[in-house]
Amino acid sequence: MDIEIKELNKANYERLSKLMIFNIITVSHLVGRNTNKELAKMGYTLQVEQLQILFVVYLREGNSPSQQEIANFTQKDKGGIQRSVQTLARDGYVRIVGDSNDRRKNLIELTPAGKMVATKMMESIEDIDRRMTASISKEEIDSLISIVRKISNVMKE
């Protein structure tokens, strides 16, 4: 059952709604959920969390990242990355290869199917992004990206 705003403590809601962290968490959740719905409509079975992994491997083309590097880049825990990588491997998008220099390290490579999907997904994600930002000016988008990067850098410290 959905909670209606009238059922909330208005003073506390107004206080929270002015906090950057509250707004970022809310928007992040909504963007992830809506992106997953859009991807499903487009016929993809991948989720946003798996996309991040595919894109990291895609961007590192020719230089396969380890699971730990993917976890570091995406700011996710290694266990979650490992589960997603195993699903992607099961579905034929990536290949898990042992590192010849360090047996404890698993490198992640795109399969031909993974490369094709990553390429198509880039176009689909760009389309979703265009629709999501259609009512926002270029200056506002540039400003938002700048602010989000600044917040990200502060949070990394």
Wavefront OBJ file of the C-alpha trace (Angstrom):
o trace
v 0.000 0.000 0.000
v 1.390 3.383 -0.990
v 1.911 5.997 1.678
v 0.261 9.268 0.804
v 1.989 12.539 1.666
v -1.039 13.611 3.732
v -0.339 10.629 6.041
v 3.201 11.835 6.747
v 4.387 14.190 9.430
v 4.508 17.310 7.245
v 7.249 19.062 9.227
v 9.538 16.029 9.090
v 8.797 15.473 5.410
v 9.628 19.087 4.561
v 12.820 18.827 6.611
v 13.916 15.642 4.811
v 12.883 16.912 1.382
v 15.405 19.751 1.729
v 18.306 17.354 2.309
v 20.516 16.531 -0.680
v 21.029 12.938 0.489
v 17.276 12.273 0.697
v 16.732 13.640 -2.812
v 19.697 11.787 -4.317
v 18.572 8.452 -2.834
v 15.016 9.017 -4.071
v 16.084 10.009 -7.589
v 18.628 7.184 -7.777
v 15.989 4.624 -6.878
v 13.475 6.064 -9.359
v 16.013 6.237 -12.190
v 17.137 2.635 -11.569
v 13.590 1.297 -11.372
v 12.388 3.195 -14.442
v 15.496 2.274 -16.433
v 14.926 -1.409 -15.627
v 11.317 -1.066 -16.872
v 12.459 0.669 -20.072
v 15.106 -1.984 -20.700
v 12.485 -4.715 -20.253
v 10.186 -2.939 -22.744
v 13.101 -2.899 -25.206
v 13.473 -6.662 -24.778
v 16.579 -6.736 -22.576
v 16.752 -9.060 -19.580
v 19.641 -7.152 -18.004
v 19.258 -4.955 -14.923
v 20.968 -1.606 -14.301
v 23.396 -3.237 -11.847
v 24.532 -5.699 -14.511
v 24.813 -2.929 -17.083
v 27.397 -1.166 -14.963
v 29.566 -4.276 -15.063
v 29.135 -4.750 -18.813
v 30.020 -1.117 -19.433
v 33.131 -1.228 -17.244
v 34.387 -4.273 -19.164
v 33.341 -2.658 -22.476
v 35.208 0.555 -21.627
v 38.329 -1.431 -20.699
v 38.296 -3.173 -24.094
v 41.503 -5.129 -24.579
v 42.464 -4.732 -20.913
v 40.173 -7.052 -18.966
v 39.391 -5.769 -15.474
v 39.387 -7.978 -12.409
v 36.273 -8.392 -10.288
v 37.937 -6.242 -7.626
v 38.632 -3.459 -10.133
v 34.986 -3.564 -11.216
v 33.892 -3.398 -7.569
v 36.181 -0.434 -6.942
v 35.035 1.417 -10.055
v 31.320 0.891 -9.394
v 31.638 1.440 -5.629
v 29.920 -1.932 -4.995
v 30.946 -4.801 -2.755
v 32.965 -7.589 -4.340
v 30.400 -10.258 -3.391
v 27.610 -8.462 -5.248
v 29.859 -8.002 -8.257
v 30.792 -11.676 -8.164
v 27.112 -12.751 -8.203
v 26.316 -10.389 -11.085
v 29.393 -11.535 -13.041
v 28.353 -15.173 -12.572
v 24.881 -14.355 -13.914
v 26.373 -12.478 -16.865
v 28.703 -15.432 -17.535
v 25.809 -17.907 -17.299
v 23.845 -15.802 -19.803
v 26.821 -15.717 -22.191
v 27.720 -12.009 -21.948
v 31.089 -12.324 -20.188
v 33.803 -14.891 -19.676
v 35.657 -15.324 -16.372
v 39.346 -15.937 -17.007
v 42.062 -16.627 -14.461
v 44.888 -14.112 -14.387
v 48.105 -15.759 -15.579
v 50.136 -13.629 -13.159
v 47.926 -13.979 -10.059
v 45.873 -17.143 -9.592
v 43.696 -15.435 -6.969
v 42.479 -12.886 -9.509
v 39.632 -13.404 -11.980
v 39.589 -11.238 -15.081
v 36.332 -10.462 -16.853
v 36.130 -10.417 -20.640
v 33.199 -9.664 -22.922
v 32.073 -12.459 -25.179
v 31.081 -11.541 -28.741
v 27.439 -11.578 -27.542
v 28.387 -9.337 -24.607
v 30.149 -6.877 -26.876
v 27.149 -6.741 -29.204
v 24.741 -6.203 -26.284
v 26.984 -3.557 -24.692
v 27.133 -1.661 -28.000
v 23.344 -1.819 -28.431
v 22.795 -0.972 -24.761
v 24.871 2.195 -25.088
v 22.425 3.409 -27.739
v 19.412 2.356 -25.642
v 20.752 4.022 -22.496
v 21.457 7.198 -24.471
v 17.852 7.119 -25.720
v 16.514 6.666 -22.172
v 18.780 9.504 -21.011
v 17.465 11.804 -23.768
v 13.870 11.089 -22.769
v 14.658 11.527 -19.072
v 16.295 14.905 -19.640
v 14.006 16.198 -22.408
v 12.542 18.958 -20.227
v 15.921 20.061 -18.860
v 18.137 22.600 -20.638
v 21.689 21.714 -21.666
v 23.000 24.237 -19.138
v 20.964 22.616 -16.346
v 22.193 19.167 -17.346
v 25.814 20.360 -17.425
v 25.342 22.017 -14.037
v 23.724 18.910 -12.536
v 26.518 16.665 -13.821
v 29.108 19.059 -12.386
v 27.361 19.124 -9.004
v 26.929 15.336 -8.909
v 30.638 14.875 -9.701
v 31.575 17.275 -6.901
v 29.366 15.381 -4.460
v 30.845 12.098 -5.664
v 34.379 13.381 -5.086
v 33.486 14.578 -1.572
v 31.905 11.217 -0.743
v 34.991 9.334 -1.976
v 37.265 11.191 0.470
l 1 2 3 4 5 6 7 8 9 10 11 12 13 14 15 16 17 18 19 20 21 22 23 24 25 26 27 28 29 30 31 32 33 34 35 36 37 38 39 40 41 42 43 44 45 46 47 48 49 50 51 52 53 54 55 56 57 58 59 60 61 62 63 64 65 66 67 68 69 70 71 72 73 74 75 76 77 78 79 80 81 82 83 84 85 86 87 88 89 90 91 92 93 94 95 96 97 98 99 100 101 102 103 104 105 106 107 108 109 110 111 112 113 114 115 116 117 118 119 120 121 122 123 124 125 126 127 128 129 130 131 132 133 134 135 136 137 138 139 140 141 142 143 144 145 146 147 148 149 150 151 152 153 154 155 156 157
